[in-house]
Amino acid sequence: MAIDKIQSESINLADNFAFTGTVSGAGGITEVDQFRLTADLTNPGAADITANLERVDDATFSKMGTGMSESSGVYTFPSTGVYRIQAICHFYIPSGNDGACSVNTNVSSNSGGAYDTVASAIAGSTAGGQLYNTHPSECFVNVTNASNFRVKFSTSSMAAAILGGGTNENQTSFSFIKLGDSQ
């Protein structure tokens, strides 16, 4: 068959093909990772979450790709791309007197020289009773240089609240999914 004839024919994707190996250049999700808070943070005020963090280690979890690197609560990206970052935060307010507490997602594009708060999971109560709430936040980050981009999570206005953590299950967790190439 002549080369010009091959180039002009199309493939019917409904045909059945026996396939082994890998496909390259087709896109798709190549990085998935998740970390969790392993112990409660009690009345942390306004502070970076720097300790009691672990990559999820349940038997049913496996990171995909290289995964994020974490050091003292600062996460670095394994490669450029558009990432979905989600924080799921379990707030416990024992006496109902913390009106607005939050966990913020902070992103730096200059190696941690400055951070921008791009998302917040917010809870609060002034009702006087106990309050248990789980709140999410998410953002999309266009990582154009993996050497310079960082992300960290911080608490805000948590004077009478507890951010729930546990080593055997996700109470407060941070997820990272690379959706595609950087833009």
N, CA, C and O of each residue as an XYZ file, in Angstrom:
732
protein
N       0.849     -1.159      0.000
C       0.000      0.000      0.000
C       0.902      1.231      0.000
O       1.876      1.283      0.751
N       0.599      2.183     -0.802
C       1.407      3.390     -0.921
C       1.237      4.248      0.323
O       0.182      4.242      0.958
N       2.294      4.987      0.664
C       2.277      5.853      1.843
C       1.140      6.862      1.761
O       0.455      7.093      2.758
N       0.921      7.469      0.595
C      -0.142      8.463      0.495
C      -1.517      7.839      0.719
O      -2.418      8.517      1.213
N      -1.700      6.590      0.377
C      -2.982      5.913      0.610
C      -3.163      5.644      2.113
O      -4.268      5.796      2.634
N      -2.090      5.248      2.811
C      -2.164      5.008      4.256
C      -2.510      6.294      4.984
O      -3.328      6.272      5.904
N      -1.914      7.411      4.600
C      -2.165      8.675      5.262
C      -3.594      9.150      5.066
O      -4.105      9.882      5.914
N      -4.246      8.775      4.010
C      -5.597      9.261      3.751
C      -6.676      8.351      4.328
O      -7.843      8.741      4.358
N      -6.328      7.161      4.782
C      -7.326      6.272      5.360
C      -7.503      6.555      6.841
O      -6.569      6.991      7.515
N      -8.694      6.309      7.341
C      -8.954      6.516      8.758
C      -9.127      5.163      9.431
O      -9.354      4.143      8.781
N      -9.012      5.188     10.743
C      -9.185      3.975     11.533
C     -10.581      4.005     12.140
O     -10.993      5.016     12.709
N     -11.291      2.924     12.022
C     -12.602      2.790     12.646
C     -12.381      2.316     14.079
O     -11.968      1.178     14.301
N     -12.655      3.191     15.056
C     -12.392      2.852     16.449
C     -13.319      1.765     16.971
O     -13.086      1.231     18.056
N     -14.368      1.424     16.223
C     -15.246      0.343     16.630
C     -14.636     -1.029     16.327
O     -15.102     -2.045     16.843
N     -13.595     -1.057     15.491
C     -12.915     -2.319     15.197
C     -12.248     -2.847     16.459
O     -11.885     -2.064     17.337
N     -12.086     -4.122     16.559
C     -11.409     -4.739     17.690
C      -9.948     -4.943     17.364
O      -9.613     -5.463     16.300
N      -9.067     -4.534     18.277
C      -7.639     -4.686     18.108
C      -7.066     -5.378     19.330
O      -7.441     -5.065     20.460
N      -6.169     -6.307     19.110
C      -5.404     -6.879     20.215
C      -4.277     -5.897     20.486
O      -3.560     -5.510     19.563
N      -4.110     -5.485     21.749
C      -3.123     -4.454     22.051
C      -2.350     -4.827     23.313
O      -2.937     -5.220     24.321
N      -1.059     -4.703     23.244
C      -0.211     -4.799     24.429
C       0.774     -3.655     24.357
O       1.140     -3.225     23.264
N       1.204     -3.160     25.485
C       2.166     -2.058     25.503
C       1.521     -0.805     26.049
O       0.535     -0.874     26.783
N       2.074      0.340     25.693
C       1.581      1.614     26.177
C       1.328      2.552     25.012
O       1.869      2.384     23.919
N       0.495      3.539     25.277
C       0.218      4.575     24.290
C       0.889      5.847     24.773
O       0.759      6.208     25.943
N       1.598      6.525     23.899
C       2.205      7.790     24.288
C       1.573      8.910     23.478
O       1.085      8.692     22.369
N       1.587     10.107     24.042
C       1.055     11.264     23.355
C      -0.456     11.346     23.347
O      -1.011     12.204     22.662
N      -1.138     10.492     24.077
C      -2.599     10.480     24.060
C      -3.200     11.318     25.188
O      -4.422     11.444     25.273
N      -2.381     11.881     26.038
C      -2.903     12.674     27.144
C      -3.398     11.780     28.270
O      -3.013     10.615     28.374
N      -4.256     12.341     29.109
C      -4.801     11.568     30.213
C      -4.147     11.934     31.527
O      -3.168     12.680     31.555
N      -4.676     11.419     32.596
C      -4.163     11.720     33.932
C      -2.920     10.885     34.193
O      -2.932      9.662     34.053
N      -1.846     11.569     34.575
C      -0.572     10.889     34.811
C      -0.060     11.043     36.238
O       0.882     10.357     36.636
N      -0.672     11.936     37.010
C      -0.246     12.161     38.396
C      -1.470     12.256     39.298
O      -2.379     13.045     39.039
N      -1.491     11.451     40.360
C      -2.520     11.515     41.397
C      -1.812     11.266     42.724
O      -1.027     10.326     42.845
N      -2.087     12.102     43.712
C      -1.474     11.902     45.019
C      -2.402     12.466     46.092
O      -3.225     13.340     45.822
N      -2.255     11.954     47.310
C      -3.097     12.413     48.412
C      -2.328     12.296     49.728
O      -1.652     11.302     49.993
N      -2.455     13.338     50.535
C      -1.862     13.389     51.869
C      -2.982     13.632     52.872
O      -4.066     14.094     52.516
N      -2.700     13.311     54.139
C      -3.696     13.567     55.176
C      -3.026     14.061     56.449
O      -1.841     13.834     56.691
N      -3.832     14.746     57.249
C      -3.432     15.181     58.579
C      -3.599     13.981     59.504
O      -4.672     13.378     59.543
N      -2.553     13.626     60.249
C      -2.578     12.395     61.047
C      -2.997     12.600     62.501
O      -3.239     11.626     63.213
N      -3.084     13.841     62.949
C      -3.489     14.123     64.333
C      -4.239     15.449     64.361
O      -4.022     16.312     63.511
N      -5.115     15.604     65.337
C      -5.891     16.840     65.458
C      -4.981     18.044     65.654
O      -3.946     17.959     66.316
N      -5.384     19.167     65.068
C      -4.780     20.473     65.368
C      -5.789     21.216     66.222
O      -6.876     21.551     65.750
N      -5.441     21.477     67.472
C      -6.366     22.114     68.400
C      -6.044     23.592     68.529
O      -4.929     23.967     68.892
N      -7.029     24.425     68.229
C      -6.908     25.881     68.322
C      -5.604     26.403     67.711
O      -4.838     27.086     68.392
N      -5.342     26.091     66.440
C      -4.061     26.503     65.857
C      -3.972     27.985     65.523
O      -2.896     28.453     65.153
N      -5.061     28.743     65.637
C      -5.023     30.163     65.297
C      -4.830     30.332     63.803
O      -5.563     29.751     63.002
N      -3.840     31.128     63.433
C      -3.483     31.341     62.028
C      -2.053     30.844     61.853
O      -1.101     31.500     62.277
N      -1.913     29.689     61.232
C      -0.585     29.090     61.106
C      -0.537     28.136     59.915
O      -1.559     27.589     59.500
N       0.653     27.950     59.379
C       0.845     26.943     58.336
C       0.709     25.550     58.946
O       1.089     25.327     60.095
N       0.169     24.625     58.175
C       0.092     23.227     58.607
C       1.394     22.568     58.183
O       1.588     22.256     57.008
N       2.291     22.357     59.151
C       3.659     21.929     58.837
C       4.014     20.533     59.337
O       5.056     19.993     58.965
N       3.165     19.942     60.173
C       3.511     18.662     60.790
C       2.304     17.733     60.777
O       1.194     18.126     60.420
N       2.554     16.496     61.176
C       1.518     15.464     61.245
C       0.845     15.257     59.887
O      -0.379     15.173     59.786
N       1.671     15.179     58.858
C       1.196     14.942     57.497
C       1.811     13.661     56.975
O       2.989     13.392     57.207
N       1.014     12.867     56.267
C       1.534     11.652     55.644
C       0.841     11.424     54.314
O      -0.317     11.793     54.117
N       1.590     10.798     53.397
C       0.932     10.315     52.185
C      -0.019      9.213     52.619
O       0.341      8.375     53.447
N      -1.217      9.203     52.077
C      -2.195      8.177     52.432
C      -1.548      6.805     52.236
O      -0.948      6.527     51.198
N      -1.683      5.952     53.261
C      -0.999      4.651     53.222
C      -1.955      3.477     53.399
O      -1.544      2.385     53.793
N      -3.234      3.710     53.104
C      -4.191      2.608     53.155
C      -3.856      1.592     52.070
O      -3.284      1.945     51.039
N      -4.208      0.344     52.302
C      -3.913     -0.727     51.343
C      -4.592     -0.500     50.000
O      -4.129     -1.020     48.985
N      -5.671      0.260     49.971
C      -6.405      0.480     48.724
C      -5.947      1.724     47.967
O      -6.491      2.022     46.904
N      -4.957      2.460     48.488
C      -4.476      3.675     47.829
C      -3.134      3.429     47.165
O      -2.303      2.674     47.670
N      -2.938      4.065     46.046
C      -1.635      4.107     45.402
C      -1.525      5.418     44.647
O      -2.415      5.773     43.875
N      -0.452      6.127     44.865
C      -0.248      7.337     44.068
C      -0.027      6.919     42.626
O       0.326      5.773     42.345
N      -0.234      7.838     41.736
C      -0.028      7.587     40.316
C       1.071      8.529     39.842
O       1.022      9.726     40.125
N       2.044      8.012     39.138
C       3.157      8.832     38.683
C       4.186      9.013     39.779
O       4.289      8.192     40.690
N       4.942     10.085     39.688
C       6.000     10.383     40.661
C       5.428     10.794     42.002
O       5.960     10.422     43.047
N       4.343     11.563     41.981
C       3.735     12.060     43.210
C       4.348     13.366     43.660
O       5.414     13.767     43.193
N       3.664     14.015     44.567
C       4.107     15.283     45.138
C       5.220     15.013     46.148
O       5.287     13.940     46.746
N       6.080     15.996     46.324
C       7.074     15.950     47.400
C       6.585     16.886     48.499
O       6.076     17.971     48.219
N       6.744     16.458     49.756
C       6.290     17.270     50.885
C       7.409     17.392     51.893
O       8.029     16.394     52.261
N       7.676     18.615     52.347
C       8.664     18.870     53.386
C       8.139     19.989     54.273
O       7.941     21.112     53.810
N       7.912     19.684     55.548
C       7.400     20.655     56.525
C       6.155     21.364     56.023
O       5.983     22.562     56.249
N       5.277     20.618     55.336
C       4.016     21.174     54.890
C       4.053     21.918     53.577
O       3.028     22.431     53.130
N       5.214     21.988     52.947
C       5.335     22.632     51.643
C       5.428     21.528     50.592
O       6.279     20.642     50.673
N       4.535     21.600     49.605
C       4.460     20.579     48.557
C       5.069     21.126     47.266
O       4.828     22.273     46.890
N       5.853     20.298     46.602
C       6.399     20.655     45.302
C       5.853     19.692     44.259
O       5.512     18.550     44.565
N       5.775     20.166     43.037
C       5.157     19.428     41.939
C       6.199     18.609     41.195
O       7.334     19.058     41.031
N       5.834     17.414     40.742
C       6.789     16.556     40.037
C       7.041     16.996     38.592
O       8.075     16.660     38.014
N       6.098     17.747     38.008
C       6.237     18.171     36.615
C       5.277     19.316     36.349
O       4.376     19.576     37.147
N       5.467     19.996     35.235
C       4.553     21.055     34.849
C       3.199     20.458     34.480
O       3.090     19.262     34.211
N       2.176     21.296     34.471
C       0.844     20.844     34.088
C      -0.225     21.627     34.823
O       0.075     22.459     35.679
N      -1.466     21.357     34.484
C      -2.605     21.939     35.185
C      -3.036     20.932     36.244
O      -3.383     19.795     35.925
N      -3.014     21.354     37.501
C      -3.325     20.481     38.633
C      -4.631     20.922     39.297
O      -4.903     22.113     39.447
N      -5.416     19.944     39.682
C      -6.577     20.176     40.539
C      -6.123     19.879     41.962
O      -5.641     18.785     42.255
N      -6.280     20.858     42.837
C      -5.896     20.697     44.238
C      -7.162     20.812     45.071
O      -7.901     21.791     44.972
N      -7.398     19.801     45.891
C      -8.599     19.791     46.727
C      -8.198     19.572     48.181
O      -7.385     18.702     48.492
N      -8.777     20.372     49.056
C      -8.632     20.180     50.499
C     -10.001     19.792     51.042
O     -10.993     20.476     50.786
N     -10.054     18.703     51.785
C     -11.266     18.295     52.497
C     -10.928     18.431     53.974
O     -10.033     17.751     54.475
N     -11.640     19.306     54.671
C     -11.259     19.672     56.034
C     -12.382     19.384     57.020
O     -13.517     19.829     56.843
N     -12.042     18.631     58.063
C     -13.016     18.284     59.102
C     -12.812     19.230     60.284
O     -11.782     19.196     60.957
N     -13.807     20.069     60.518
C     -13.775     21.043     61.611
C     -14.638     20.537     62.763
O     -15.746     20.041     62.554
N     -14.116     20.669     63.979
C     -14.888     20.397     65.186
C     -14.776     21.623     66.072
O     -13.679     22.033     66.450
N     -15.919     22.202     66.399
C     -15.947     23.365     67.280
C     -16.699     22.928     68.535
O     -17.927     22.835     68.522
N     -15.961     22.656     69.634
C     -16.585     22.051     70.812
C     -17.623     22.928     71.503
O     -18.590     22.407     72.060
N     -17.445     24.239     71.478
C     -18.377     25.076     72.228
C     -19.190     26.000     71.326
O     -19.966     26.814     71.825
N     -19.030     25.890     70.022
C     -19.825     26.697     69.106
C     -19.517     28.175     69.137
O     -20.382     28.988     68.811
N     -18.307     28.546     69.521
C     -17.992     29.968     69.611
C     -16.793     30.353     68.746
O     -15.973     31.176     69.153
N     -16.688     29.768     67.569
C     -15.663     30.159     66.598
C     -16.410     30.514     65.319
O     -16.762     29.637     64.531
N     -16.645     31.795     65.123
C     -17.540     32.262     64.082
C     -17.110     31.996     62.660
O     -17.962     31.758     61.803
N     -15.819     32.027     62.373
C     -15.365     31.802     61.001
C     -13.931     31.295     61.031
O     -12.990     32.071     61.198
N     -13.775     29.991     60.867
C     -12.432     29.420     60.814
C     -12.247     28.803     59.435
O     -13.219     28.414     58.788
N     -10.990     28.713     58.984
C     -10.773     28.215     57.628
C      -9.429     27.519     57.492
O      -8.518     27.686     58.302
N      -9.352     26.730     56.427
C      -8.088     26.175     55.949
C      -7.896     26.730     54.542
O      -8.758     26.565     53.679
N      -6.781     27.377     54.323
C      -6.501     28.052     53.062
C      -5.496     27.268     52.233
O      -4.562     26.672     52.770
N      -5.694     27.273     50.921
C      -4.723     26.724     49.972
C      -3.928     27.891     49.431
O      -4.489     28.817     48.843
N      -2.605     27.846     49.631
C      -1.720     28.947     49.257
C      -0.716     28.468     48.213
O      -0.055     27.448     48.402
N      -0.605     29.210     47.109
C       0.259     28.811     45.996
C       1.327     29.871     45.770
O       1.055     31.071     45.810
N       2.547     29.404     45.533
C       3.669     30.279     45.191
C       4.208     29.891     43.814
O       4.327     28.709     43.494
N       4.527     30.885     43.019
C       5.167     30.642     41.725
C       6.620     31.102     41.722
O       7.277     31.088     40.681
N       7.128     31.516     42.901
C       8.518     31.975     42.990
C       9.264     31.277     44.131
O       9.909     31.925     44.956
N       9.166     29.971     44.162
C       9.901     29.115     45.109
C       9.595     29.421     46.569
O      10.445     29.214     47.435
N       8.400     29.909     46.850
C       8.008     30.188     48.225
C       8.329     31.594     48.677
O       8.175     31.908     49.857
N       8.771     32.450     47.768
C       9.060     33.837     48.128
C       7.806     34.592     48.536
O       7.847     35.440     49.427
N       6.698     34.287     47.888
C       5.403     34.888     48.212
C       4.318     33.877     47.866
O       4.434     33.134     46.891
N       3.275     33.856     48.668
C       2.151     32.939     48.453
C       0.873     33.735     48.236
O       0.683     34.808     48.810
N       0.004     33.190     47.398
C      -1.306     33.749     47.130
C      -2.348     32.744     47.617
O      -2.292     31.572     47.244
N      -3.291     33.183     48.439
C      -4.375     32.296     48.860
C      -5.355     32.171     47.707
O      -5.934     33.161     47.260
N      -5.539     30.929     47.223
C      -6.373     30.711     46.039
C      -7.667     29.961     46.351
O      -8.562     29.924     45.507
N      -7.793     29.366     47.528
C      -9.017     28.659     47.906
C      -9.084     28.556     49.424
O      -8.058     28.563     50.104
N     -10.305     28.460     49.946
C     -10.507     28.324     51.392
C     -11.671     27.386     51.681
O     -12.718     27.456     51.038
N     -11.472     26.512     52.654
C     -12.555     25.712     53.227
C     -12.927     26.425     54.526
O     -12.083     26.594     55.405
N     -14.185     26.842     54.648
C     -14.589     27.714     55.753
C     -15.710     27.064     56.557
O     -16.649     26.498     55.998
N     -15.590     27.157     57.884
C     -16.633     26.685     58.793
C     -16.777     27.706     59.918
O     -15.988     28.646     60.019
N     -17.772     27.518     60.747
C     -17.921     28.399     61.892
C     -19.277     28.247     62.529
O     -20.233     27.782     61.908
N     -19.340     28.653     63.793
C     -20.603     28.598     64.513
C     -20.544     29.553     65.698
O     -19.522     29.684     66.371
N     -21.653     30.201     65.924
C     -21.798     31.027     67.128
C     -23.014     30.574     67.923
O     -23.519     31.301     68.779
N     -23.473     29.372     67.628
C     -24.709     28.865     68.244
C     -24.529     28.415     69.687
O     -25.520     28.263     70.401
N     -23.327     28.202     70.128
C     -23.090     27.820     71.507
C     -22.993     26.331     71.756
O     -22.564     25.922     72.835
N     -23.374     25.509     70.799
C     -23.290     24.058     70.974
C     -22.146     23.480     70.163
O     -21.424     24.208     69.480
N     -21.986     22.175     70.241
C     -20.939     21.514     69.470
C     -21.281     21.543     67.986
O     -22.448     21.486     67.599
N     -20.244     21.631     67.169
C     -20.442     21.639     65.729
C     -19.398     20.749     65.069
O     -18.198     20.912     65.295
N     -19.861     19.809     64.253
C     -18.984     18.990     63.424
C     -19.326     19.306     61.975
O     -20.485     19.186     61.577
N     -18.345     19.705     61.183
C     -18.570     19.990     59.772
C     -17.353     19.556     58.957
O     -16.213     19.655     59.413
N     -17.615     19.083     57.764
C     -16.540     18.796     56.817
C     -16.774     19.679     55.603
O     -17.848     19.657     55.003
N     -15.762     20.453     55.249
C     -15.886     21.409     54.152
C     -14.765     21.201     53.138
O     -13.615     20.967     53.510
N     -15.111     21.289     51.848
C     -14.092     21.173     50.804
C     -13.691     22.542     50.258
O     -14.402     23.533     50.422
N     -12.553     22.562     49.619
C     -12.179     23.681     48.745
C     -11.387     23.071     47.598
O     -10.793     22.003     47.742
N     -11.384     23.747     46.472
C     -10.593     23.265     45.356
C     -10.142     24.431     44.511
O     -10.742     25.506     44.526
N      -9.077     24.198     43.775
C      -8.576     25.187     42.838
C      -7.827     24.451     41.735
O      -7.488     23.274     41.864
N      -7.582     25.166     40.660
C      -6.793     24.650     39.555
C      -5.556     25.526     39.441
O      -5.662     26.752     39.426
N      -4.385     24.907     39.360
C      -3.134     25.642     39.309
C      -2.392     25.261     38.040
O      -2.147     24.084     37.779
N      -2.039     26.264     37.260
C      -1.281     26.072     36.029
C       0.209     26.140     36.372
O       0.790     27.224     36.420
N       0.815     24.992     36.606
C       2.226     24.914     37.004
C       3.075     24.994     35.738
O       3.175     24.026     34.984
N       3.677     26.145     35.517
C       4.478     26.354     34.305
C       5.961     26.071     34.522
O       6.723     25.956     33.562
N       6.368     25.958     35.787
C       7.759     25.641     36.103
C       7.759     24.837     37.407
O       7.555     25.393     38.486
N       7.988     23.536     37.299
C       7.914     22.665     38.485
C       8.979     23.011     39.517
O       8.813     22.686     40.692
N      10.058     23.656     39.116
C      11.119     24.032     40.057
C      10.714     25.211     40.931
O      11.266     25.384     42.018
N       9.761     26.028     40.479
C       9.420     27.252     41.205
C       8.082     27.221     41.926
O       7.875     27.997     42.858
N       7.173     26.346     41.522
C       5.832     26.347     42.107
C       5.807     25.539     43.404
O       6.435     24.485     43.511
N       5.061     26.061     44.392
C       4.887     25.409     45.686
C       3.433     25.581     46.106
O       2.742     26.485     45.638
N       2.984     24.712     46.983
C       1.670     24.887     47.608
C       1.786     24.484     49.066
O       2.502     23.546     49.416
N       1.063     25.218     49.914
C       0.992     24.873     51.333
C      -0.410     25.211     51.823
O      -1.149     25.954     51.178
N      -0.754     24.659     52.959
C      -2.075     24.853     53.545
C      -1.901     25.521     54.908
O      -0.963     25.217     55.645
N      -2.814     26.430     55.230
C      -2.715     27.148     56.499
C      -4.096     27.303     57.119
O      -5.113     27.286     56.426
N      -4.109     27.455     58.439
C      -5.350     27.708     59.159
C      -5.516     29.209     59.346
O      -4.553     29.972     59.274
N      -6.753     29.613     59.586
C      -7.033     31.027     59.826
C      -8.190     31.131     60.811
O      -9.183     30.413     60.693
N      -8.057     32.021     61.774
C      -9.123     32.321     62.746
C      -9.600     31.096     63.501
O     -10.786     31.004     63.819
N      -8.731     30.163     63.795
C      -9.143     28.968     64.534
C      -8.751     29.108     66.002
O      -7.781     28.508     66.464
N      -9.530     29.915     66.723
C      -9.231     30.180     68.125
C      -9.898     29.188     69.066
O      -9.420     28.980     70.181
N     -10.985     28.577     68.640
C     -11.707     27.643     69.515
C     -12.146     26.422     68.726
O     -13.168     25.810     69.035
N     -11.373     26.066     67.707
C     -11.758     24.971     66.828
C     -10.647     23.937     66.723
O      -9.481     24.214     67.004
N     -11.039     22.751     66.315
C     -10.099     21.646     66.104
C     -10.207     21.229     64.642
O     -11.307     21.062     64.115
N      -9.069     21.063     63.998
C      -9.022     20.508     62.649
C      -8.722     19.030     62.815
O      -7.651     18.655     63.294
N      -9.669     18.194     62.417
C      -9.582     16.759     62.684
C      -8.544     16.053     61.832
O      -8.417     16.306     60.634
N      -7.810     15.168     62.474
C      -6.820     14.353     61.784
C      -6.829     12.936     62.306
O      -7.262     12.694     63.433
N      -6.362     12.001     61.512
C      -6.272     10.607     61.924
C      -5.326      9.854     61.016
O      -5.266     10.121     59.815
N      -4.593      8.924     61.577
C      -3.610      8.188     60.786
C      -4.208      6.985     60.070
O      -3.567      6.426     59.180
N      -5.420      6.572     60.435
C      -6.014      5.387     59.827
C      -7.085      5.687     58.785
O      -7.525      4.787     58.070
N      -7.510      6.965     58.694
C      -8.512      7.354     57.709
C      -8.356      8.836     57.411
O      -7.736      9.576     58.175
N      -8.926      9.257     56.290
C      -8.893     10.673     55.926
C      -9.990     11.419     56.681
O     -11.176     11.131     56.520
N      -9.581     12.371     57.499
C     -10.516     13.336     58.079
C     -10.268     14.686     57.410
O     -11.182     15.312     56.874
N      -9.015     15.113     57.454
C      -8.573     16.278     56.698
C      -7.542     15.764     55.701
O      -6.544     15.155     56.085
N      -7.792     16.015     54.415
C      -6.901     15.476     53.382
C      -6.670     16.498     52.282
O      -7.448     17.434     52.095
N      -5.573     16.289     51.561
C      -5.158     17.181     50.478
C      -4.854     16.323     49.255
O      -3.983     15.454     49.295
N      -5.581     16.576     48.167
C      -5.462     15.758     46.959
C      -4.908     16.582     45.806
O      -5.192     17.773     45.673
N      -4.110     15.917     44.977
C      -3.462     16.571     43.839
C      -3.654     15.677     42.602
O      -3.275     14.506     42.612
N      -4.243     16.236     41.548
C      -4.443     15.486     40.310
C      -3.959     16.356     39.147
O      -4.431     17.477     38.958
N      -3.019     15.828     38.378
C      -2.566     16.531     37.172
C      -3.549     16.188     36.059
O      -3.702     15.023     35.690
N      -4.212     17.211     35.527
C      -5.252     17.022     34.527
C      -4.723     17.052     33.097
O      -5.323     16.461     32.200
N      -3.605     17.737     32.882
C      -3.068     17.847     31.532
C      -1.858     18.747     31.503
O      -1.300     19.095     32.544
N      -1.457     19.119     30.303
C      -0.273     19.953     30.108
C      -0.503     21.369     30.596
O      -1.638     21.843     30.637
N       0.586     22.052     30.970
C       0.490     23.453     31.379
C       0.057     24.300     30.189
O       0.284     23.935     29.036
N      -0.561     25.419     30.481
C      -1.108     26.285     29.432
C      -0.310     27.571     29.310
O      -0.629     28.419     28.477
